[in-house]
Amino acid sequence: MIQLRPSAARGQADHGWLQARHSFSFADYHDPREMGWGALRVINEDRVAPGTGFPMHGHRDMEIVTYILAGTLEHKDSLGNGGLIRRGEVQRMSAGKGILHSEFNPSREEETHLLQIWIEPAARGGSASYEQRQLFTQEASGRLFVVASPDGRDGSTVIQQDALLLAAHLEAGESVSHALAPGRLAYVHVIRGQLSLNGQALAAGDGAKIHDEASLVFRNGEVAGEFLLFELPPVA
């Protein structure tokens, strides 16, 4: 079964310096029907104005993945990590027992466009950690590549959950498929372009909750597209 989540149905927040779209309930946006999908708890599409950002704040017991769509993000945290994250790179924080961090747009001219993703860990109370990796996105057109996994496969960042985060860039006319084991859930978020998922049309910002599907077939249309695919453990 594939349940579509149109882009226009997402929650919205206008903070002046931050324009946000929430696929699931977050902060002041609350929809009891949209509290996440399995272990996937948050997908926020954020646009951060030049010279602004999120001041130091804390998290616990969450796997937080930041996927940069455009611009640059400057990270600092209570573990002593710091640096710049750009398009083609991914940032992962395992909040564990607790971590403080800040995220700012260091540019004076360009906004930072990103996806912030929260995945619930398999166990609470672990050690906090941080990782930043290059994705080599330009080499990945026409196939799914692993962004995050529990075992670091294919050079991906490591998350503390039996889940996969995959991404694909499809040029016009390209297609890609992915098999799902029985009981596994999936979620799709379209970043740009248009595509079909098992024959159902999706556009930029759209999402889809998936269960009881053995195979997912993505076909691109006449323009290039990009999407994220989450493979998630069964709900206990």
N, C-alpha and C positions, 0 to 999 in steps of 0.2 A: 504494500500500500504506500502511495506517495501523497502526502498532504502538503499542498502548496501554501507558502507564506509570502504574499505579495509585498513588495518593497513599501508600498503606500500604507500598509497595515502596521508597519513598525512604529514603535514609540519614537517621539522626537523631543529634543531638548535644545533650546537656544540660550546659551549663556553669554552671548556676545563674543567672547574670545574662543568659545568652543561650540561647534555645531555637531550634534550627536544624533545617531539613529540607533535604536535599540531593538534587536531581534527578539529579545526576551526581557522580562521585567527587570528593571534596574533603576536604582535611586528613586526619583519621584514618579517614574513610569511603572505602573503596576497593573498587570492583567493576569488574573488567577489562571487563565487558560494557557498562558505563555510564561511558565516558570523555568523553562529549559527543556532539554530533550535528553533523557538519560543522564549521563555524566557531564554533558555539555550544559553549562549554566549561563554563559554570557557570550554574545557577539555584539560588540559596539563598533559602529563605524563612526570614527571621530575625525573632525577637521579642526586642527589647532592653529589659531592665528599666529602670525610672526611675533616672536619675542614673548610668547605666553606659554602656559603649560600647567601641569599638575604639581603643586608644591609637595613637600615631603609628607607622606601619609602611610598608613600601615595596612597589611593584609595578613591573614592566617589561613592555613589549610586550603590552599587553592593553587592550581597550576595555571599560570598566567602567561599567555603567548601573545606577543605583539608582532603583527605582520604589516610592514611598511608598504604603503601603496604609492606614496609620492612624498618628497621632501626628506627632512632629517629630524631625528629625535635624539635628545641628549639625556642620558640615563645616569642617575647616581643612586646608591643605596647604602643601607646600614652595614652591609658586609664589606664595604670598601670598593665595590665595583663602580666603574664609571666609563663613559665613552659615548660615541655617536653611532646611531643605527640608521642605515639608509635603505633605499629601495634595493631589493635583492638580498636583504639580510633578515634574520628572524631573531627575536629576543625571547628568552624563556626565564621566568622566575618560578621556582617552587617555594611558595610562601612558608610552608611547614609551620613550625611553632610561632613564627612571626618574622616579618621583614618590613623595614621602612624604605620607601623609595620616592624619587621625584622624576618626572618626565617633562622636558621642556622642548619647545621649538626654538633652536638657536638662531634661525634665520631672521633677518630684519625685513625680508621681502616676500618670501614664499611660505604658504601654509604647509603644515604637515598633515598628510592624509593617511590614516592607519585603521587597522582592525585590531581591537583588543578582545582577546578570547580568554574565557575562564573555563577550565575543566576541573571538576571535583577529583581529588586524589583518591586512590584506592584505600589509603589509610591516613588517619589524621595524626598530627603531632610529630611529623618527621622533621629533619633538618632543613633549614632554608638554604637555597642555592640559586645561582644565576648562571646563565649561559647565553652566548651570542654566536650565531653561525651564519656563514654565507650560504645562500641557497642555489647559486648558479642557475638562476631562472632562465637565462638566455639559451641554455643548452637543453632545456626541458620541453620545448614546444612539441606538441603531439603526444605527450605521455603524462601519466600521473607520477609525481615525485613526492617523496616523503619529507614533510616539514618537521613533524614531531612524532615520536614513538616511545614505547617503554624500554626499548633496547638500543636506541641509537642507530638503527639500521640505515644503511645507505648514507651515512653522514648526517643524519637528522639530529635535532635537539632531543634531549631525553626528558620525558614526563613521567610522573609517578601514577600512572593509570594504564590499564589495558585498553588503550585507545590509539588510533592513528589519525593524524592530520595530514592530508595529502592536498596537493595543488596541481593544477594543470593550466597550461596556456595553449589554446587551440587556434590555429589559423583557419581562415575560411575553408570550409569543407572537410576539416579534420574531425576525427572521432576517437573516443577512447572508452574502454569499459573496465568495470571493477566487479569482482565476485564478492558476495557477502556470505559468510558462514551462517548456518541456521541460528536464529535467535539474536544475531547481531543487529544493532540499530545503525542508522546512518543519518547524516544531515548534510545538505548542500547549501552553500552560500555563493551566489553569483557576484563576482567583483565587477566585471565589465562585459559588455557585449551581450549577445543572445545565444541561447543554445536550447536543445531539447534533451530531456531526461526521460528515457523510456517512452518517448513520443510526446511528452508534455512540455510545453514551451515555458522557458524561464528567461527573465531579463535581469539586467543589473540591479542589485539590491534584493532580488527575490531569494527566498529560501525554500527548503523542502524537508519535511520530516519523513523518514523512510523506515518501514519495517516490513518483514515478511516478503522481501524481494531478494531473489537469489542472485540477480545480476543487474548492474546499473550500466546503461549505455548512454553516453553523452555524445551528441552530435552538434557540431557548430554550423551556423548559418553562413551568411555572406560576409560577415565582419569578424575580426579576431575577438576572442573572448578569453576570460580567465575566471576560474572558480576554485573554491575550497571544498573538499570532501572530508567529512569527519566519519570515521568508523568507530563505533562505540560499543562497549560491552552490554550484554542483556541487562535489563532492569531486574534487580534482585527481588 
